[in-house]
Amino acid sequence: MATCGIGTQTTNPATDRFIRVLRWTFSRDTESLVCELGLTGDDSAYQLRIDPPWNPTGVAVECFDDAMSAFQRHAMIERVLLDDGWTLECFESTRIER
């Protein structure tokens, strides 16, 4: 597993126009799947996004009220992927502008 990029910048939340996004990239053969976790635009919830949509229900974005629930869901997805032959290629933590 490679770490693609980790930022450790201190910011002032009162003036910060950026949000932290965690991104996991999985691969299997020639396929690639990205799982991304970040806050919604209004900071009211956490969004877990999967691209391309992998969930059999067709849901590509799930929302959670708290970080723990979002991380638990990510762990469930990751376990299924690993059990199905996927490998974690990359993890990155980046800041993106709102």
N, CA, C and O atoms as a MOPAC input file, in Angstrom:
PM7 MOZYME 1SCF
protein

 N      0.85100 1    -1.17700 1     0.00000 1
 C      0.00000 1     0.00000 1     0.00000 1
 C      0.88700 1     1.22700 1     0.00000 1
 O      1.89100 1     1.27500 1     0.71200 1
 N      0.52600 1     2.20700 1    -0.78700 1
 C      1.25600 1     3.46000 1    -0.84100 1
 C      0.41500 1     4.55400 1    -0.22000 1
 O     -0.81300 1     4.54500 1    -0.29900 1
 N      1.10100 1     5.49200 1     0.39700 1
 C      0.40900 1     6.67300 1     0.88700 1
 C      0.59900 1     7.73800 1    -0.16600 1
 O      1.72500 1     8.16100 1    -0.42600 1
 N     -0.48900 1     8.17800 1    -0.77600 1
 C     -0.39600 1     9.11700 1    -1.89700 1
 C     -0.02000 1    10.51500 1    -1.44900 1
 O      0.76600 1    11.19100 1    -2.11300 1
 N     -0.55900 1    10.94100 1    -0.36000 1
 C     -0.25800 1    12.28400 1     0.10500 1
 C     -0.99600 1    12.56900 1     1.38500 1
 O     -2.20500 1    12.35000 1     1.47100 1
 N     -0.29200 1    13.04900 1     2.37100 1
 C     -0.92600 1    13.38000 1     3.64200 1
 C     -0.55300 1    14.81300 1     3.98500 1
 O      0.62600 1    15.15900 1     4.06500 1
 N     -1.56900 1    15.64100 1     4.18700 1
 C     -1.33100 1    17.02000 1     4.56900 1
 C     -1.50100 1    17.18400 1     6.06700 1
 O     -2.39900 1    16.59500 1     6.66800 1
 N     -0.63700 1    17.98400 1     6.66600 1
 C     -0.73600 1    18.22500 1     8.10600 1
 C     -0.64900 1    19.72500 1     8.37300 1
 O      0.21300 1    20.17300 1     9.12800 1
 N     -1.50600 1    20.47000 1     7.77800 1
 C     -1.51300 1    21.89900 1     7.91000 1
 C     -2.49000 1    22.33000 1     8.98600 1
 O     -3.61300 1    21.82800 1     9.04000 1
 N     -2.07600 1    23.26100 1     9.85000 1
 C     -2.96300 1    23.79700 1    10.87100 1
 C     -3.72900 1    24.96900 1    10.27500 1
 O     -3.15100 1    25.81200 1     9.58900 1
 N     -5.04000 1    25.02100 1    10.54200 1
 C     -5.86400 1    26.08200 1     9.97400 1
 C     -6.73200 1    26.69700 1    11.05200 1
 O     -6.88700 1    26.13900 1    12.13900 1
 N     -7.29100 1    27.84400 1    10.74100 1
 C     -8.21500 1    28.53500 1    11.62000 1
 C     -9.62300 1    28.22300 1    11.14500 1
 O    -10.01300 1    28.66500 1    10.06500 1
 N    -10.40800 1    27.46300 1    11.93400 1
 C    -11.74900 1    27.07400 1    11.48100 1
 C    -12.65800 1    28.24600 1    11.16700 1
 O    -13.54400 1    28.12800 1    10.32100 1
 N    -12.45500 1    29.37800 1    11.83400 1
 C    -13.33100 1    30.53000 1    11.61400 1
 C    -13.17100 1    31.10000 1    10.21300 1
 O    -14.12500 1    31.64800 1     9.66100 1
 N    -11.99300 1    30.98200 1     9.63300 1
 C    -11.75100 1    31.56900 1     8.31100 1
 C    -11.42100 1    30.51200 1     7.27000 1
 O    -11.09300 1    30.84800 1     6.13200 1
 N    -11.50000 1    29.26700 1     7.63600 1
 C    -11.12500 1    28.19000 1     6.72800 1
 C    -12.20300 1    27.95300 1     5.68000 1
 O    -13.36400 1    27.71900 1     6.01600 1
 N    -11.81500 1    28.01400 1     4.41100 1
 C    -12.72900 1    27.74200 1     3.31500 1
 C    -12.52600 1    26.34100 1     2.76700 1
 O    -13.04300 1    26.00400 1     1.70200 1
 N    -11.78000 1    25.53200 1     3.48700 1
 C    -11.43800 1    24.20500 1     3.01500 1
 C    -12.01100 1    23.14300 1     3.94000 1
 O    -12.26200 1    23.39100 1     5.11900 1
 N    -12.21300 1    21.95700 1     3.38300 1
 C    -12.61100 1    20.81400 1     4.19600 1
 C    -11.61500 1    19.68100 1     3.95200 1
 O    -10.99300 1    19.60200 1     2.89300 1
 N    -11.47900 1    18.82500 1     4.93000 1
 C    -10.59800 1    17.66300 1     4.82000 1
 C    -11.37500 1    16.52700 1     4.15900 1
 O    -12.52000 1    16.25800 1     4.52200 1
 N    -10.75900 1    15.87200 1     3.20100 1
 C    -11.36500 1    14.72900 1     2.53000 1
 C    -10.38600 1    13.56500 1     2.62500 1
 O     -9.20600 1    13.69700 1     2.29900 1
 N    -10.89700 1    12.42600 1     3.07600 1
 C    -10.10800 1    11.20600 1     3.12500 1
 C    -10.48500 1    10.36100 1     1.92200 1
 O    -11.66700 1    10.19600 1     1.61900 1
 N     -9.47700 1     9.82300 1     1.23200 1
 C     -9.75000 1     9.09400 1    -0.00700 1
 C     -8.94900 1     7.78400 1    -0.01500 1
 O     -7.73000 1     7.78500 1     0.16000 1
 N     -9.65800 1     6.67500 1    -0.22100 1
 C     -9.05800 1     5.35500 1    -0.33900 1
 C     -9.25100 1     4.88500 1    -1.77100 1
 O    -10.36000 1     4.94900 1    -2.30100 1
 N     -8.18600 1     4.41500 1    -2.40100 1
 C     -8.27100 1     3.87500 1    -3.75200 1
 C     -7.96700 1     2.38200 1    -3.70200 1
 O     -6.90600 1     1.96100 1    -3.24200 1
 N     -8.91700 1     1.59700 1    -4.18300 1
 C     -8.79200 1     0.14500 1    -4.21900 1
 C     -8.64600 1    -0.29200 1    -5.66600 1
 O     -9.15100 1     0.36300 1    -6.57800 1
 N     -7.94500 1    -1.41200 1    -5.87000 1
 C     -7.82000 1    -1.93600 1    -7.23300 1
 C     -7.93800 1    -3.45300 1    -7.22000 1
 O     -7.63200 1    -4.12500 1    -6.23500 1
 N     -8.39300 1    -3.95800 1    -8.35500 1
 C     -8.48000 1    -5.40000 1    -8.59100 1
 C     -8.34600 1    -5.59800 1   -10.09400 1
 O     -9.15500 1    -5.09500 1   -10.87400 1
 N     -7.31900 1    -6.33300 1   -10.48700 1
 C     -7.02400 1    -6.52800 1   -11.90700 1
 C     -6.90700 1    -5.15500 1   -12.57600 1
 O     -6.01700 1    -4.38000 1   -12.22500 1
 N     -7.78300 1    -4.83900 1   -13.52600 1
 C     -7.71700 1    -3.54300 1   -14.20800 1
 C     -8.75400 1    -2.55500 1   -13.67900 1
 O     -8.87800 1    -1.44200 1   -14.18900 1
 N     -9.49900 1    -2.97100 1   -12.65100 1
 C    -10.54800 1    -2.12600 1   -12.09000 1
 C     -9.99200 1    -1.22300 1   -10.98400 1
 O     -9.01700 1    -1.56600 1   -10.31600 1
 N    -10.61500 1    -0.09600 1   -10.81200 1
 C    -10.25300 1     0.84100 1    -9.75100 1
 C    -11.52900 1     1.38200 1    -9.11800 1
 O    -12.52200 1     1.62500 1    -9.80300 1
 N    -11.48800 1     1.56800 1    -7.80300 1
 C    -12.64400 1     2.06700 1    -7.06800 1
 C    -12.14300 1     3.05300 1    -6.02900 1
 O    -11.17400 1     2.77700 1    -5.32200 1
 N    -12.80400 1     4.21100 1    -5.93300 1
 C    -12.41400 1     5.24200 1    -4.97300 1
 C    -13.52000 1     5.41000 1    -3.94900 1
 O    -14.69100 1     5.55300 1    -4.30200 1
 N    -13.14500 1     5.39300 1    -2.68700 1
 C    -14.06800 1     5.61200 1    -1.57300 1
 C    -13.60900 1     6.89000 1    -0.88000 1
 O    -12.45500 1     6.99500 1    -0.46300 1
 N    -14.50400 1     7.85200 1    -0.75700 1
 C    -14.14000 1     9.17600 1    -0.27200 1
 C    -15.03600 1     9.56300 1     0.90200 1
 O    -16.24900 1     9.35800 1     0.85600 1
 N    -14.43600 1    10.12500 1     1.95700 1
 C    -15.18300 1    10.54500 1     3.13300 1
 C    -14.88300 1    12.00800 1     3.42600 1
 O    -13.72300 1    12.40800 1     3.53000 1
 N    -15.94400 1    12.80400 1     3.55700 1
 C    -15.79000 1    14.22300 1     3.86700 1
 C    -17.08000 1    14.78300 1     4.41300 1
 O    -18.09500 1    14.08900 1     4.47500 1
 N    -17.03700 1    16.04300 1     4.81000 1
 C    -18.22200 1    16.72700 1     5.31200 1
 C    -19.07400 1    17.24000 1     4.15700 1
 O    -18.57400 1    17.48100 1     3.05800 1
 N    -20.35000 1    17.40000 1     4.41900 1
 C    -21.22900 1    18.04200 1     3.44400 1
 C    -20.86300 1    19.52200 1     3.37400 1
 O    -20.13000 1    20.02200 1     4.22700 1
 N    -21.36300 1    20.21300 1     2.37600 1
 C    -21.04300 1    21.62700 1     2.19000 1
 C    -21.40600 1    22.51600 1     3.36500 1
 O    -20.75600 1    23.53500 1     3.59700 1
 N    -22.44700 1    22.13700 1     4.11500 1
 C    -22.85200 1    22.95800 1     5.25700 1
 C    -22.37800 1    22.37300 1     6.59500 1
 O    -22.83700 1    22.79800 1     7.65500 1
 N    -21.46400 1    21.40200 1     6.54400 1
 C    -20.89500 1    20.76800 1     7.74100 1
 C    -21.93300 1    20.07900 1     8.61900 1
 O    -21.68200 1    19.86900 1     9.80600 1
 N    -23.08100 1    19.72400 1     8.07200 1
 C    -24.14400 1    19.13900 1     8.88800 1
 C    -24.07200 1    17.61100 1     8.96200 1
 O    -24.70100 1    17.00000 1     9.82500 1
 N    -23.30400 1    16.99600 1     8.05400 1
 C    -23.23200 1    15.53700 1     8.02500 1
 C    -21.95000 1    15.10700 1     7.33000 1
 O    -21.26000 1    15.90900 1     6.70000 1
 N    -21.65300 1    13.83400 1     7.46100 1
 C    -20.51300 1    13.23700 1     6.77600 1
 C    -21.02700 1    12.47600 1     5.56800 1
 O    -22.04900 1    11.79400 1     5.64600 1
 N    -20.32200 1    12.59000 1     4.45500 1
 C    -20.69400 1    11.88800 1     3.23400 1
 C    -19.63600 1    10.84100 1     2.90500 1
 O    -18.43800 1    11.12300 1     2.91900 1
 N    -20.09200 1     9.64900 1     2.61400 1
 C    -19.22700 1     8.58400 1     2.13900 1
 C    -19.61200 1     8.32800 1     0.68700 1
 O    -20.72800 1     7.89700 1     0.39700 1
 N    -18.67200 1     8.59900 1    -0.22400 1
 C    -18.94300 1     8.47400 1    -1.65500 1
 C    -18.10400 1     7.34700 1    -2.24200 1
 O    -16.95100 1     7.15200 1    -1.85700 1
 N    -18.68900 1     6.61100 1    -3.17400 1
 C    -17.98500 1     5.53500 1    -3.85500 1
 C    -18.08200 1     5.78300 1    -5.35400 1
 O    -19.17100 1     5.98000 1    -5.89300 1
 N    -16.91600 1     5.77300 1    -6.02900 1
 C    -16.87700 1     6.02800 1    -7.46400 1
 C    -15.96100 1     5.00300 1    -8.12200 1
 O    -14.79800 1     4.92200 1    -7.72800 1
 N    -16.40000 1     4.23000 1    -9.08000 1
 C    -17.76900 1     4.19100 1    -9.57700 1
 C    -18.70000 1     3.56300 1    -8.55100 1
 O    -18.25400 1     2.84600 1    -7.65600 1
 N    -19.98100 1     3.83100 1    -8.68200 1
 C    -20.92600 1     3.26100 1    -7.71100 1
 C    -20.77400 1     1.74800 1    -7.62900 1
 O    -20.87000 1     1.04500 1    -8.63500 1
 N    -20.53800 1     1.26700 1    -6.43400 1
 C    -20.26100 1    -0.15200 1    -6.22200 1
 C    -21.38800 1    -0.83400 1    -5.45900 1
 O    -21.62000 1    -2.03400 1    -5.60900 1
 N    -22.07100 1    -0.06800 1    -4.65600 1
 C    -23.12500 1    -0.59600 1    -3.80500 1
 C    -24.20500 1    -1.25200 1    -4.66200 1
 O    -24.71700 1    -0.62200 1    -5.58700 1
 N    -24.55900 1    -2.49800 1    -4.37600 1
 C    -25.58900 1    -3.18000 1    -5.17400 1
 C    -26.93900 1    -2.46300 1    -5.16900 1
 O    -27.75000 1    -2.68000 1    -6.06900 1
 N    -27.19200 1    -1.61500 1    -4.17200 1
 C    -28.45900 1    -0.88500 1    -4.13600 1
 C    -28.43400 1     0.30900 1    -5.07300 1
 O    -29.46000 1     0.95900 1    -5.27400 1
 N    -27.27000 1     0.60900 1    -5.65400 1
 C    -27.16000 1     1.74600 1    -6.55200 1
 C    -26.85200 1     3.04900 1    -5.85500 1
 O    -26.74100 1     4.08900 1    -6.50400 1
 N    -26.71100 1     3.01000 1    -4.52800 1
 C    -26.42400 1     4.23200 1    -3.77500 1
 C    -24.93300 1     4.51600 1    -3.85100 1
 O    -24.12200 1     3.68800 1    -3.43600 1
 N    -24.56500 1     5.67500 1    -4.37600 1
 C    -23.16100 1     6.05100 1    -4.49500 1
 C    -22.73500 1     6.99900 1    -3.39300 1
 O    -21.53800 1     7.16600 1    -3.16000 1
 N    -23.69500 1     7.63200 1    -2.69800 1
 C    -23.39400 1     8.56700 1    -1.61500 1
 C    -24.27500 1     8.21900 1    -0.42400 1
 O    -25.49600 1     8.11100 1    -0.54200 1
 N    -23.62900 1     8.04400 1     0.72800 1
 C    -24.36200 1     7.79500 1     1.97000 1
 C    -24.02000 1     8.90900 1     2.94800 1
 O    -22.87400 1     9.35500 1     3.00200 1
 N    -25.00000 1     9.36100 1     3.72000 1
 C    -24.78400 1    10.43000 1     4.69600 1
 C    -24.92000 1     9.89200 1     6.11200 1
 O    -25.73700 1     9.01200 1     6.38200 1
 N    -24.10200 1    10.43900 1     7.01700 1
 C    -24.07500 1    10.01900 1     8.41200 1
 C    -24.03300 1    11.24000 1     9.31500 1
 O    -23.42100 1    12.25300 1     8.97900 1
 N    -24.68800 1    11.13400 1    10.46500 1
 C    -24.72100 1    12.23800 1    11.42400 1
 C    -23.42200 1    12.40400 1    12.19400 1
 O    -23.12100 1    13.49500 1    12.67800 1
 N    -22.64900 1    11.32800 1    12.31100 1
 C    -21.41500 1    11.41900 1    13.10000 1
 C    -20.28400 1    10.66700 1    12.40000 1
 O    -20.52300 1     9.78200 1    11.57900 1
 N    -19.06600 1    11.03200 1    12.73600 1
 C    -17.88800 1    10.45900 1    12.09200 1
 C    -17.75900 1     8.96700 1    12.37900 1
 O    -17.37800 1     8.20000 1    11.49500 1
 N    -18.07000 1     8.55000 1    13.59400 1
 C    -17.91600 1     7.14000 1    13.95300 1
 C    -18.76800 1     6.24200 1    13.05300 1
 O    -18.29800 1     5.20400 1    12.58700 1
 N    -20.00700 1     6.63500 1    12.81200 1
 C    -20.88100 1     5.84700 1    11.93500 1
 C    -20.33100 1     5.78900 1    10.51600 1
 O    -20.38700 1     4.74600 1     9.86400 1
 N    -19.80000 1     6.90700 1    10.04100 1
 C    -19.23600 1     6.95200 1     8.68900 1
 C    -18.01400 1     6.04100 1     8.58600 1
 O    -17.86600 1     5.31700 1     7.60200 1
 N    -17.13800 1     6.07100 1     9.59400 1
 C    -15.96100 1     5.20600 1     9.58300 1
 C    -16.33600 1     3.73400 1     9.72100 1
 O    -15.70400 1     2.87200 1     9.11000 1
 N    -17.35600 1     3.44300 1    10.51600 1
 C    -17.80500 1     2.05300 1    10.63200 1
 C    -18.33000 1     1.53300 1     9.29900 1
 O    -18.04800 1     0.39700 1     8.91800 1
 N    -19.08500 1     2.35400 1     8.59600 1
 C    -19.61000 1     1.95600 1     7.29000 1
 C    -18.46500 1     1.76100 1     6.30300 1
 O    -18.46000 1     0.80100 1     5.53300 1
 N    -17.48900 1     2.67800 1     6.32700 1
 C    -16.32700 1     2.52800 1     5.44800 1
 C    -15.60900 1     1.21800 1     5.74300 1
 O    -15.21600 1     0.51000 1     4.81600 1
 N    -15.43200 1     0.88600 1     7.02100 1
 C    -14.75400 1    -0.35400 1     7.40100 1
 C    -15.50700 1    -1.57500 1     6.88100 1
 O    -14.89200 1    -2.55000 1     6.44900 1
 N    -16.84200 1    -1.52000 1     6.92300 1
 C    -17.65000 1    -2.62400 1     6.39700 1
 C    -17.42900 1    -2.79200 1     4.88800 1
 O    -17.25600 1    -3.90600 1     4.39400 1
 N    -17.43600 1    -1.67600 1     4.17500 1
 C    -17.22500 1    -1.70400 1     2.72900 1
 C    -15.82200 1    -2.21600 1     2.41400 1
 O    -15.64600 1    -3.05600 1     1.53200 1
 N    -14.82400 1    -1.70400 1     3.13900 1
 C    -13.45000 1    -2.12700 1     2.91500 1
 C    -13.29300 1    -3.63600 1     3.14300 1
 O    -12.62700 1    -4.31100 1     2.35700 1
 N    -13.89100 1    -4.16300 1     4.19600 1
 C    -13.80000 1    -5.59900 1     4.47900 1
 C    -14.39500 1    -6.42500 1     3.33200 1
 O    -13.81600 1    -7.43500 1     2.93200 1
 N    -15.53500 1    -6.00400 1     2.80700 1
 C    -16.15600 1    -6.72400 1     1.69000 1
 C    -15.24800 1    -6.67000 1     0.45700 1
 O    -15.06300 1    -7.67500 1    -0.23000 1
 N    -14.68600 1    -5.49500 1     0.18600 1
 C    -13.79700 1    -5.35900 1    -0.96800 1
 C    -12.57300 1    -6.25900 1    -0.82900 1
 O    -12.22000 1    -6.97200 1    -1.76800 1
 N    -11.92500 1    -6.23300 1     0.33200 1
 C    -10.73300 1    -7.05300 1     0.54400 1
 C    -11.05500 1    -8.53700 1     0.43400 1
 O    -10.29200 1    -9.30400 1    -0.15300 1
 N    -12.18600 1    -8.93600 1     1.00200 1
 C    -12.60400 1   -10.33500 1     0.91300 1
 C    -12.90800 1   -10.74900 1    -0.52600 1
 O    -12.84300 1   -11.93000 1    -0.86800 1
 N    -13.24200 1    -9.76100 1    -1.36800 1
 C    -13.59400 1   -10.02900 1    -2.76100 1
 C    -12.38800 1    -9.87500 1    -3.70600 1
 O    -12.54900 1    -9.86600 1    -4.92600 1
 N    -11.18900 1    -9.75500 1    -3.13500 1
 C     -9.98200 1    -9.72100 1    -3.96300 1
 C     -9.43500 1    -8.34800 1    -4.30000 1
 O     -8.46900 1    -8.24500 1    -5.05500 1
 N    -10.02100 1    -7.29500 1    -3.76500 1
 C     -9.52300 1    -5.94200 1    -3.99600 1
 C     -8.34300 1    -5.68700 1    -3.06200 1
 O     -8.24500 1    -6.30200 1    -2.00000 1
 N     -7.45200 1    -4.78500 1    -3.45500 1
 C     -6.35900 1    -4.36200 1    -2.58900 1
 C     -6.39700 1    -2.85000 1    -2.43900 1
 O     -6.82900 1    -2.13200 1    -3.34000 1
 N     -5.93900 1    -2.38200 1    -1.29100 1
 C     -5.84900 1    -0.93700 1    -1.05700 1
 C     -4.57900 1    -0.44100 1    -1.72300 1
 O     -3.47400 1    -0.78800 1    -1.30700 1
 N     -4.73900 1     0.36200 1    -2.74500 1
 C     -3.60700 1     0.89200 1    -3.49900 1
 C     -3.06900 1     2.17600 1    -2.89300 1
 O     -1.86300 1     2.42200 1    -2.90400 1
 N     -3.96800 1     2.98800 1    -2.36600 1
 C     -3.55600 1     4.33100 1    -1.96700 1
 C     -4.52100 1     4.90600 1    -0.94100 1
 O     -5.72700 1     4.66900 1    -1.01100 1
 N     -3.99000 1     5.65600 1     0.00300 1
 C     -4.81300 1     6.44100 1     0.92500 1
 C     -4.27000 1     7.85700 1     0.88000 1
 O     -3.05600 1     8.06400 1     0.87300 1
 N     -5.16300 1     8.82700 1     0.85100 1
 C     -4.71600 1    10.21500 1     0.91600 1
 C     -5.69100 1    11.05200 1     1.72900 1
 O     -6.89400 1    10.79600 1     1.76600 1
 N     -5.13700 1    12.03600 1     2.36200 1
 C     -5.91400 1    13.00300 1     3.12200 1
 C     -5.58700 1    14.37000 1     2.52700 1
 O     -4.45100 1    14.83900 1     2.60100 1
 N     -6.59800 1    14.99600 1     1.93900 1
 C     -6.36400 1    16.26900 1     1.26700 1
 C     -7.37800 1    17.30500 1     1.72500 1
 O     -8.43900 1    16.97800 1     2.25600 1
 N     -7.02800 1    18.53600 1     1.50800 1
 C     -7.96000 1    19.63400 1     1.76500 1
 C     -8.45900 1    20.12800 1     0.43300 1
 O     -7.68100 1    20.35300 1    -0.49300 1
 N     -9.78000 1    20.29800 1     0.33900 1
 C    -10.34600 1    20.84300 1    -0.88600 1
 C    -11.12900 1    22.10400 1    -0.54800 1
 O    -11.67800 1    22.23800 1     0.54500 1
 N    -11.17000 1    23.01600 1    -1.49600 1
 C    -11.91400 1    24.25600 1    -1.26800 1
 C    -13.38600 1    23.96900 1    -1.36900 1
 O    -13.83400 1    23.18100 1    -2.20100 1
 N    -14.14000 1    24.63300 1    -0.49300 1
 C    -15.59900 1    24.45700 1    -0.47800 1
 C    -16.21600 1    25.03400 1    -1.70900 1
 O    -17.43500 1    24.98000 1    -1.87200 1

